[in-house]
Amino acid sequence: MDKDSDSTVTSLDENTENFCTNPTRDILAAGITNLFKPTIEKLDERVASTIQLQSELRGQLDALAAQLRDIEKAQNQIPEFADKVKELLNVKHKVTIISNVLSNSQERLTDMETPHTEHLSSADYEHVYEPAEDSFLLLDALEADLEFLDTLQPRLCLEIGSGSGVIITALAKRLANTAHCLATDINPKACEATKRTAIRNGARLDSLRCNLTSALRRRCIDLLLFNPPYVVTSDEELQTQQLTEKPATERNLVFSWAGGTDGRRVTDILLEQLDDILSPSGVLYLLLLHENKPGEIIEQLRRQNFEAVKYMERRIPGEHLYILKVKRFAN
């Protein structure tokens, strides 16, 4: 991936301001977060309270049904009591159904939904990386680590190289009003696709056209996501793509997967800048291929005072993929 020296910034609101250096926006974001957080917490409390009440009601109905059965036996099987017992059992069944619905609703609130992508056509995928197994592995890793992310409470999240926008859109929907989500890409077609995916799925995020994090201030990212161009290619092949007569958008698609030597041409650049990108408590989720030598990267990060672990991995035909979870060593 080439550094875009004339980076421009686009957003859902068509503004070009630097979202990381606008104190008024930060204050507004914090205010909106504080405004909605009590409501969300109260909703969670009410759902939990309702489920508890349903459980207690089921217990009371069980006890009452047992008492009626005893009375029925004592009254020599009077028909009315049998009917009442059946009515109570029907009520208990309905209460159980309601309780299950509430439980399922609460579980859905804690999941990470896979965004809709039917608005993107084959013509779009001629210029933008189409979601594939690597994309879904990163989504699965984030969903598996939601408890940690809820504890982290990130205020500013960024996906570098957002492509179609499915990953940052899923994260933005899950975090809702508790975090501000950004996406960067040097490909203008990818910036447009990311905005369209966010709008289609009702997510709020901003898409910036820039190289890596060149438009952002230092140490401001709490949660960083990166599915880099990781396919091992020769640097000569990348240079050939730069000199080709193909349109720029077609070359950008090549840069979305061609990683140069060891497939780490862009990854190594990012890792060198990581200390200046992540906030003090910031976390990076990085997708790698086995050929990218993840063990070597883990050791490199250790020397930079970062702890990196293989959080998730997946084998698919022709590829062995990993998700590294990276954060600073605790002092």
Buried (B, 14 or more C-beta within 10 A) or exposed (E): BBEBEEBEBBBBEEEEEBBBEEEEBBEEBEEEBEEEEEEEEEEEEEBEEBBEEBEEBBEEBEEBBEEBBEEBEEEEEEEEBEEBBEEBEEBBEEBBEBBEEBEEEBEEEEEBBBBEBEBBEEEBBEBBBBBEEBBBBBBBBBBEBBEEBEEBBBBBBBBBBBBBBBBBBBBBBBBEBBBBBBBBBBBBBBBBBBBBBBBBBEBBBBBBBBBBBBBBEEEBBBBBBBBBBBBBBEEEEBEEBEEEEEEEBEBBBBBBBBBBEBBBBBBBBBBEEBBEBBBEEBBBBBBBBBBBBBEEBBEBBEEBEBEBEEBBBBEEEEBEBBBBBBBBEEE
